[in-house]
Amino acid sequence: MNSYIHLPRLYLTPSPQQPAGAGAQFLLDPAQARYLGTVLRKKSGDSLRVFNAEAGEWRAVISTLNKDKGGFVLEEQMHPPHTQPERTLVFALLKRDATDLVIRMGTELGVTHFQPVITERTNTHRANTDRLNSIAREAAEQCERLDLPLVAEPCPLTSLLASWPSDKNLFAAIERTEDRAPGASLQLTAARAGDGLLIGPEGGLSDAECQMLLGRTFVTPVSLGKLVLRADTAVVSGLTLMSTLLRSAQDQSL
């Protein structure tokens, strides 16, 4: 097994003034410098991995490191850039720990855009998006994806539906869909890049919200099984189905 996989892996903030390339020098942000020096006990001359969607992934060497300051030099590109299929997770805000878990798991499962929404049964109406984006960044560093997902500010479900692009599917996981949407196939099929998945709050979407969703032509109701799932479990189930369909579509296009 290649030894490079054990190197620390950090996000490289893109810089228009300094394109990535062998010998290019970059500064660590203060949090990264503290993490490398204080937590990992790294020093000048030690190697690490850095990445972003534009540059790919590089092996780098720490050039300077002192408390919350430091820098590194790019040495060798290990993985070239590649495009991540766009997919949006629309989810009703949950309690803090559950929302954190949704961001971590969604990042690992390829979400590119997180859109928290406020529904009738949403537990909380506020979110620290700076903190959630930091969680997404840490998850991206750990799961070895090249891009960072974006966590947007929460908005009402009605606003989300009003602005959703009509040429993109929004797969809505609706409890008891057989009763609310009789005759619908309820299968998560033909997912394309740019489509989204909607997961409601604990307690489910209200009848009025379900009817509002079913009245939109771009909304496709889907069932995640006969059992009633926790919201975070539903996220994993739905995103896994989407990932499988997107991979299948990519394989067929090759």
C-alpha positions in Angstrom: 0.0 0.0 0.0 1.3 3.4 -0.9 2.7 5.3 2.1 1.2 8.6 0.8 -2.3 7.7 2.0 -1.1 8.1 5.6 -0.1 11.7 5.0 -2.3 14.5 6.4 -4.8 15.8 3.8 -5.8 19.4 3.7 -7.9 21.6 1.4 -5.9 24.0 -0.7 -7.8 27.3 -1.1 -7.6 28.2 -4.8 -5.6 31.3 -5.6 -6.0 33.1 -8.9 -2.6 34.8 -8.4 -0.8 31.4 -7.8 -1.8 28.5 -10.0 -1.0 25.0 -8.8 2.2 23.5 -10.2 5.4 21.8 -9.1 7.4 24.3 -7.0 4.4 26.6 -6.3 4.4 27.9 -2.8 1.2 28.5 -0.7 0.5 29.7 2.8 -1.4 27.6 5.4 -4.4 29.2 7.0 -4.0 29.6 10.8 -6.3 26.7 11.6 -4.3 24.4 9.3 -1.0 25.5 10.8 -2.2 24.9 14.3 -3.6 21.5 13.4 -0.3 20.4 11.7 2.0 21.8 14.4 0.0 21.3 17.6 -2.2 18.3 16.9 0.0 16.3 14.5 3.4 17.5 15.7 4.5 18.1 12.1 7.5 20.3 11.3 9.3 21.8 8.3 10.3 19.2 5.8 7.4 16.9 6.5 5.1 15.9 3.7 1.3 16.3 3.4 -1.4 16.1 0.7 -3.4 19.1 -0.5 -6.3 19.2 -2.9 -9.0 21.2 -4.5 -11.3 20.7 -7.5 -9.3 22.9 -9.8 -5.8 21.6 -9.0 -6.5 18.0 -8.2 -4.5 16.4 -5.4 -0.8 17.1 -4.8 2.0 15.9 -2.5 3.5 18.9 -0.8 6.3 19.6 1.7 6.0 21.9 4.7 8.4 24.8 4.2 7.7 26.8 7.4 5.6 26.1 10.4 5.4 28.2 13.6 2.3 28.3 15.8 -0.6 29.6 13.5 1.6 30.4 10.5 3.2 28.2 7.9 3.6 27.4 4.2 4.2 24.5 1.9 5.6 23.8 -1.6 3.8 21.6 -4.1 6.0 18.7 -5.3 4.0 16.1 -7.3 0.5 15.9 -8.6 -1.0 12.6 -7.4 -4.5 12.9 -8.9 -5.7 15.2 -11.7 -8.9 17.2 -11.4 -12.1 15.6 -12.2 -15.7 16.7 -12.3 -18.0 15.7 -9.5 -21.6 15.1 -10.7 -23.8 17.8 -9.3 -26.4 16.7 -6.8 -28.4 18.7 -4.3 -29.7 17.6 -0.9 -32.7 19.5 0.3 -33.3 18.6 3.9 -35.5 20.0 6.7 -33.2 21.3 9.5 -32.8 18.9 12.4 -31.3 19.2 15.8 -27.7 20.2 15.9 -26.1 16.8 16.1 -28.4 15.3 13.5 -27.8 18.1 11.1 -24.0 17.7 11.6 -24.4 14.0 10.8 -26.4 14.8 7.6 -23.6 17.2 6.4 -20.9 14.6 7.1 -22.7 11.7 5.5 -23.9 13.8 2.6 -20.4 15.0 1.8 -19.2 11.4 1.8 -22.0 10.4 -0.5 -21.2 13.1 -3.1 -23.6 15.9 -2.3 -22.4 19.1 -4.0 -25.1 21.5 -2.6 -26.8 21.3 0.7 -30.0 23.3 1.0 -31.6 23.3 4.5 -35.3 24.2 4.4 -37.9 25.2 7.0 -41.0 23.1 7.0 -44.1 23.1 9.3 -42.5 20.5 11.6 -38.9 21.7 11.5 -37.3 21.5 14.9 -35.2 24.6 14.5 -35.2 27.6 12.2 -31.6 28.7 12.4 -28.2 27.2 11.4 -24.6 28.4 11.6 -23.7 27.9 8.0 -20.1 28.8 8.5 -19.8 26.0 11.0 -21.6 23.6 8.7 -19.4 24.4 5.8 -16.4 23.7 8.1 -17.8 20.3 8.9 -18.3 19.7 5.1 -14.6 20.7 4.6 -13.4 18.3 7.2 -15.5 15.5 5.8 -14.1 16.2 2.3 -10.6 16.0 3.6 -11.2 12.7 5.2 -13.2 11.0 2.4 -10.7 12.0 -0.3 -13.0 13.9 -2.6 -11.5 16.8 -4.5 -14.3 19.4 -4.3 -16.0 21.0 -1.3 -19.8 21.0 -1.1 -21.6 24.2 -0.3 -24.1 24.6 2.6 -26.6 27.3 1.8 -28.5 29.5 4.2 -31.9 27.9 5.3 -35.0 29.0 3.4 -38.7 28.1 3.6 -39.7 25.1 1.6 -42.1 27.3 -0.4 -39.2 29.5 -1.5 -37.1 26.5 -2.5 -39.9 25.2 -4.7 -40.5 28.7 -6.3 -36.8 28.9 -7.3 -36.2 25.3 -8.3 -35.2 24.9 -12.0 -38.0 23.2 -13.9 -35.6 21.1 -16.0 -34.2 19.4 -12.9 -36.0 16.6 -11.0 -36.6 17.0 -7.3 -37.1 13.5 -5.8 -39.2 13.9 -2.7 -39.1 11.2 -0.1 -42.7 11.3 1.1 -44.0 9.0 3.9 -46.9 6.8 3.0 -46.6 7.8 -0.6 -48.9 5.0 -1.7 -51.8 6.8 -0.1 -50.8 10.3 -1.0 -49.8 9.7 -4.6 -51.8 6.7 -5.8 -50.7 5.4 -9.2 -47.2 7.0 -9.0 -44.2 4.6 -9.6 -42.5 5.8 -6.4 -39.2 4.6 -7.7 -36.0 6.7 -7.7 -35.1 6.2 -11.3 -33.3 8.1 -14.1 -31.4 10.4 -11.8 -29.3 12.9 -13.6 -26.5 15.3 -12.6 -28.2 18.4 -11.2 -31.2 16.6 -9.7 -32.1 16.9 -6.1 -33.4 14.8 -3.2 -35.8 16.2 -0.6 -35.9 14.7 2.9 -38.4 16.0 5.4 -38.2 16.6 9.1 -38.7 14.1 12.0 -42.4 13.6 12.0 -42.6 13.9 8.3 -44.0 16.5 5.9 -47.5 17.8 6.6 -50.4 16.8 4.3 -50.5 20.3 3.0 -46.8 20.2 2.1 -47.1 16.9 0.4 -50.0 18.1 -1.7 -47.9 21.3 -2.6 -45.0 19.1 -3.7 -47.2 16.7 -5.7 -48.6 19.7 -7.5 -45.2 20.6 -9.0 -44.3 19.0 -12.3 -40.6 18.7 -11.4 -41.3 16.9 -8.2 -41.1 13.1 -8.3 -42.4 11.3 -5.2 -40.3 8.4 -4.1 -40.6 5.7 -1.5 -37.6 4.6 0.6 -39.3 1.4 1.7 -42.2 0.4 3.9 -40.6 1.3 7.2 -40.7 4.8 8.6 -37.1 6.0 8.7 -35.4 8.6 10.8 -34.5 11.7 8.8 -30.8 11.0 8.9 -31.3 7.4 7.9 -33.5 8.5 5.0 -30.7 10.8 3.8 -28.3 7.9 3.6 -30.9 5.6 1.9 -31.9 8.2 -0.7 -28.4 9.4 -1.5 -27.1 5.9 -1.9 -29.8 5.2 -4.5 -29.0 8.4 -6.3 -25.2 7.6 -6.3 -25.9 4.2 -7.8 -28.0 5.6 -10.6 -25.5 8.4 -11.4 -22.6 5.9 -11.5 -24.7 3.7 -13.8 -25.5 6.6 -16.1 -21.8 7.6 -16.2 -20.7 4.0 -17.1 -23.3 3.8 -19.9 -22.0 7.1 -21.4 -18.4 5.9 -21.5 
